[in-house]
Amino acid sequence: IDAHAHTFPDKIAEKAINRLAKISGITPATNGTVSGTVSYMKKLNIDHFINLNIATAPGQQTSINNTASENNKNHNNMISTGSVHPDNPEAIEELHRIKSLPINAIKLHPDYQEFFIDEEKLYPIYQTCSDLDLPIVFHAGWDCYSPNIVHAKPEASASVAKKFPKLKMVLAHFGGLKMWDDVIEYLAGIENVYFDTAMKILSKHPIDNIFLGSDCPWESPADSIKFIDSLPLSDDQKEKIFGLNAASFFMIK
């Protein structure tokens, strides 16, 4: 199971992929469409992938969640998350609607949505997700979209995790992209926090809280799998990272 992938609606996929490729300097592995990504994952023998959707504007959340719900009905190997925007006054109501749809988690991106992860204005969203048992996947650490401001530093993420101990937080990119020493200092070992894969963090964080995540189309899952296979882990540990952990977390049957 690849727990970190992205797709875009067909009508904007080419434009979005080209724009992000230019910003990041990364050559994408797919064309970014749903059909193209589903086909690509099947060719790599990826049983399921988590498609992380982001409401980048307040008015997008309803349509994004409706599309995610439809995709979950139509594609057996793709599990789409929902999203809300912190500046939408109906965000809390939308979280309850998300829970009623076949959507098992939401994605928030502090850089794209312009908030700091420990801002108090996010607390009602965090509390509602905690109450609904609705996990949140966050972009964490540095991002090329906002290179001079880090909106989700490990210390701030740890503060949220401790304030909301029942909130399941997936902090993508090893807990904080390019800030892994701080991840070890502040986040490693917190039970309601989940990471992507990084060896020096694996030794300090519960193995059950680690998912395989490629960030496709920005990395091929094949490369992510090779990386995990190269690590000095037991077969049981690798099996958990390759799929068992994500299957349990995202309720994949």
NORLIN-V564960 format. One record per pair of residues at least 6 apart in sequence whose ideal C-beta (glycine too) atoms are under 6 Angstrom apart, sorted by the first residue. I is the first residue (numbers start at 0). J is the second residue. Records with the same first field share a line. If there is no record, write none. Layout:
# NORLIN-V564960
I->J, J
This chain:
# NORLIN-V564960
0->47, 242, 245
1->45, 48, 211, 213, 220
2->49, 210, 212, 245
3->171, 212, 214
4->48, 50, 215
5->51
6->33, 36, 50
7->15, 31
9->32
12->31, 32
16->27, 31
20->27
22->143
23->143
25->217
27->216
28->215, 216, 219
29->35, 36, 39, 216
31->216
37->74, 77
40->48
43->220, 221
45->220
47->76, 251
48->77
49->78
50->77, 79
51->80, 106, 136
52->63, 67, 79, 80, 82, 106
53->82, 106, 108, 111
54->60, 63, 82, 84
55->111
57->84, 86, 87
60->83, 84, 87, 93
63->82
64->81, 97
67->79, 81, 102
68->100
70->79
71->79, 101
78->249
80->104, 105, 106
81->97, 102, 105
82->105, 106
83->90, 93
85->114, 121
90->124
91->123, 127
94->127
98->131, 133
103->249, 250
104->134, 136
105->135
106->136
107->135, 137
108->138
109->116, 150, 151
110->142, 144, 145, 150
115->150
116->151, 155, 156, 159
117->155, 158, 159
125->163, 166
128->135, 166
129->163, 165, 166
134->167
135->168
136->169
137->151, 170
138->171
139->151, 156, 170, 171, 172, 174, 175
140->172, 175, 176, 177, 178
141->149, 176, 177
153->175, 178, 181, 182, 185, 186
154->185
156->170
157->185, 186
160->168, 189, 191, 192
164->191
167->191
168->192
169->193
171->195
172->195
173->179, 194, 195, 197, 200
174->182, 186, 194
175->182
183->203
186->192
187->200, 203, 204
193->208
194->209
195->212
196->209, 227
198->230
206->236, 239
207->244
209->240
210->244, 245
211->223, 240, 241
213->220, 223
227->237, 240
